[in-house]
Amino acid sequence: MGFSQQRSVQRLGPNMVIRPNKNALDRTDVDAPDRADHRRRIVVVGATGMLGHRVADVARVHGWDVVEAPRAAFDLTDLVGTTTWLEKTSPAVVVNCAAWTDVDGAEADEAAAMAVNGEGAGNLAKGTAAIGARIVHVSTDYVFRGDASEPYREDAPVDPQGAYGRTKLAGERLVAEHNPDHLICRTSWLFGEGGGNFVDTMLKLSADRDELSVVADQQGCPTWTGHLAPALVAVAASDARGVAHLCGSGRTTWHGLAQETFALAGTGTTVHPVTTDEFPRPAPRPAWSVMASTRADVPALPAWQDGLHGHLAEANRLAPA
Ligand SMILES: NC(=O)c1ccc[n+]([C@@H]2O[C@H](COP(=O)([O-])OP(=O)(O)OC[C@H]3O[C@@H](n4cnc5c(N)ncnc54)[C@H](OP(=O)(O)O)[C@@H]3O)[C@@H](O)[C@H]2O)c1
């Protein structure tokens, strides 16, 4: 989105992470397994990204030996390079947070997006399988058609409507095909420190404008990286396999998310509801991106409002009580 923020995940003590809502995070607050040293190594791919850097920080706090895969040494579109690097690094688990995340750009160059989101994910699955490592792979609500009226559960039929969704679905399938020890974690509407996201864009816009128009006919589950990252670290240490949905509980629209953001930040910004048709974009946006999980073996994330509160508190953007 053309701007960046300083990455400054706070560490409050040797085994503590920021807990804006301690009770809500209890279910994801687990330590790394008691394994031999080399089995405590976790590779985070995409560790310069909004989610990846948080996963690396949380894993470190939980006692993992974290290796952040640098793009310079590790382009996941290169099978030989990826496999060789993983052999040398010898992790127990790889968490793949890397992706081509430019949804509109994927429409213009689906082959390039596929190389990262599809084949690249497959390369990681092959490389991890070759060394007996587990892979936790992050995916998206865009794999669904987006026209339902009930939350999508893990076994709901997939039918992506745009290039980004098609490439992410291809990645899911390749991960499942090449490494049996996989967990594909679909998430949605991410926001967090250290990356372009809707919440920060809204706050930035509100600095110059008293009124904004925001789409009110798309429903989804906003997810704070501060909630998702501990959940990903938890499932990295578990035996859960297959597909899991990990997103903020509850649902809202972009309009609702903007309203709540401005209410918590005390900006006084007026948000006018508009339709998707009034904001044409190159890639189709799902009207219904609401996901739910049927799985008892993966953490349930707290409500999206708690996540928003946590993000704004961390960014020092909460209005004084
Ligand atoms: N953002 C959302 O709203 C959202 C919603 C649902 C699902 N997701 C999924 O969540 C995950 C994390 O998203 P994010 O928003 O944190 O992503 P992000 O901030 O855009 O970061 C993407 C990361 O991928 C890396 N990367 C891209 N191409 C690569 C390649 N060829 N080789 C190695 N690394 C590469 C980037 O490295 P460089 O810094 O070197 O470019 C960066 O570290 C992705 O799987 C995404 O599909 C995101």
The ligand as a Gaussian input file, in Angstrom:
#p B3LYP/6-31G(d) Opt

LIG

0 1
 N       -3.019000      -9.689000       3.946000
 C       -4.222000     -10.266000       4.000000
 O       -5.254000      -9.586000       4.188000
 C       -4.348000     -11.756000       3.882000
 C       -5.630000     -12.336000       3.935000
 C       -5.753000     -13.729000       3.849000
 C       -4.623000     -14.515000       3.700000
 N       -3.391000     -13.925000       3.621000
 C       -2.213000     -14.792000       3.479000
 O       -1.403000     -14.588000       4.624000
 C       -0.033000     -14.789000       4.275000
 C        0.792000     -13.596000       4.751000
 O        0.301000     -12.418000       4.139000
 P        0.967000     -10.991000       4.441000
 O       -0.084000      -9.971000       4.206000
 O        1.712000     -11.031000       5.726000
 O        2.031000     -10.914000       3.235000
 P        3.084000      -9.757000       2.912000
 O        3.174000      -8.762000       3.999000
 O        2.767000      -9.280000       1.512000
 O        4.474000     -10.561000       2.867000
 C        4.722000     -11.480000       1.847000
 C        6.050000     -12.134000       2.130000
 O        6.299000     -13.081000       1.069000
 C        7.651000     -12.945000       0.667000
 N        7.811000     -13.431000      -0.693000
 C        7.114000     -13.072000      -1.781000
 N        7.571000     -13.720000      -2.846000
 C        8.592000     -14.537000      -2.421000
 C        9.457000     -15.455000      -3.048000
 N        9.398000     -15.684000      -4.364000
 N       10.373000     -16.111000      -2.301000
 C       10.454000     -15.885000      -0.969000
 N        9.659000     -15.013000      -0.316000
 C        8.733000     -14.345000      -1.042000
 C        7.919000     -11.449000       0.791000
 O        9.301000     -11.225000       0.799000
 P        9.918000      -9.794000       0.339000
 O        9.774000      -8.892000       1.537000
 O       11.326000     -10.115000       0.010000
 O        9.114000      -9.331000      -0.842000
 C        7.252000     -11.167000       2.141000
 O        8.121000     -11.527000       3.193000
 C       -0.023000     -15.056000       2.771000
 O       -0.034000     -16.431000       2.553000
 C       -1.338000     -14.470000       2.283000
 O       -1.794000     -15.105000       1.106000
 C       -3.228000     -12.572000       3.714000

